[in-house]
Amino acid sequence: MTRRADEAIARPASPFAEDDSLLPFAVEPLDLRGRLTRLGPAAHSILTHYDYPPAVARLLGEAAALTTLLGSLIESHGRFQLQTRGDGPVDMIVVDFDAPGKLRGFARYDESRVKAGMAPGDLLGRGHLALTMEHDRDAARYQGVVPLEGEGFAEAAHRYFRQSEQIPSYVRLAVAESVTPAGRSWRVGGLLLQYLPGTPVRPRDLDPGDAPASAALSDDSEEDAWVEGLSLAATTQDHELVDPGLSGERLLYSLFHERGVTVYPTRRIVESCRCSTDRIANLLRSFAPQDRRDMIGDNGRIGVTCEFCRTLREFDPADFE
């Protein structure tokens, strides 16, 4: 049984996974907060705008899951962007999250360098991962940058939290193709667990050694709580994060039932691009007349294709004169 914060009594957990959703949760006895995301049609749309090799599609799926987990920390208004630049076969990935739940993304890659079964770290190579958060209400902008050193997104996220946020955190990401009579489709899942106690986590003291027997030792209860929570979360299997027959509530219950887990209202996630005809037209107006003339195609029109959703829009050059 699980409990939502806005319900007075516990209720049965949902029997099936709720696709394209973000489920916040808490394990109060251990001071843990977390988010679980399950992406179905939204992820499939993002991963099939281009004919990505399977290894590249999986990498982009991991980026989409991580962006959803981190971007959802913006509750209502604002934007979050994940961007990579590296020397691997996938030299750039960009995924945008517009609160409360709009997601888009694409990957740029060198097909000649992509080999079947390449690990995420080999695809990204060495470079950097930039995480940018913008709040619309106060125009505040925050960016954290961590190096990519031949590892995947989960490991890079762990480094980010250690260096930038200094919050004990655990990230698990999974991507898989579902095969049914209706065809093949991509599924993506992700888990973020964070330790947010009332007081900062302290380094664990060493054994007192020759200190007097009366010497006071530090209270390790807080550190022990995080170790326990991390141990429980680490039992999550990749297939559980993408299994359409396993709801998020049941997964969280299986992980934390001994301590008790509270789930909060689900947030919907949709694939949605920011591009629009008016926005692109305004961009074209910012170019010099000669630059616009150089953009005219054989059909006498200016064509612009969005990198994210691949929507082609055509414009009459005369409209900008």
HELIX and SHEET records of a PDB file:
HELIX    1   1 GLU A   28  LEU A   30  5                                   3    
HELIX    2   2 PRO A   41  THR A   48  1                                   8    
HELIX    3   3 PRO A   54  GLY A   71  1                                  18    
HELIX    4   4 GLU A  111  ARG A  113  5                                   3    
HELIX    5   5 PRO A  120  LEU A  124  1                                   5    
HELIX    6   6 PHE A  153  TYR A  160  1                                   8    
HELIX    7   7 PHE A  161  GLU A  165  3                                   5    
HELIX    8   8 SER A  221  ALA A  233  1                                  13    
HELIX    9   9 ASP A  238  VAL A  242  1                                   5    
HELIX   10  10 GLY A  248  PHE A  256  1                                   9    
HELIX   11  11 THR A  277  ARG A  285  1                                   9    
HELIX   12  12 PRO A  289  ASP A  294  1                                   6    
HELIX   13  13 PRO A  317  PHE A  320  5                                   4    
SHEET    1   A 6 ARG A   3  ARG A   4  0                                        
SHEET    2   A 6 THR A 262  VAL A 263  1                                        
SHEET    3   A 6 SER A  21  VAL A  27 -1                                        
SHEET    4   A 6 LEU A  32  LEU A  39 -1                                        
SHEET    5   A 6 GLY A 183  TYR A 195 -1                                        
SHEET    6   A 6 SER A 169  THR A 180 -1                                        
SHEET    1   B 4 ARG A   3  ARG A   4  0                                        
SHEET    2   B 4 THR A 262  VAL A 263  1                                        
SHEET    3   B 4 SER A  21  VAL A  27 -1                                        
SHEET    4   B 4 ARG A 267  ARG A 268 -1                                        
SHEET    1   C 6 ARG A 141  GLU A 149  0                                        
SHEET    2   C 6 ARG A 126  GLU A 134 -1                                        
SHEET    3   C 6 ARG A  79  GLY A  86 -1                                        
SHEET    4   C 6 VAL A  90  ASP A  98 -1                                        
SHEET    5   C 6 LYS A 102  TYR A 109 -1                                        
SHEET    6   C 6 VAL A 270  GLU A 271  1                                        
SHEET    1   D 2 ILE A 302  THR A 305  0                                        
SHEET    2   D 2 LEU A 312  PHE A 315 -1                                        
END                                                                             
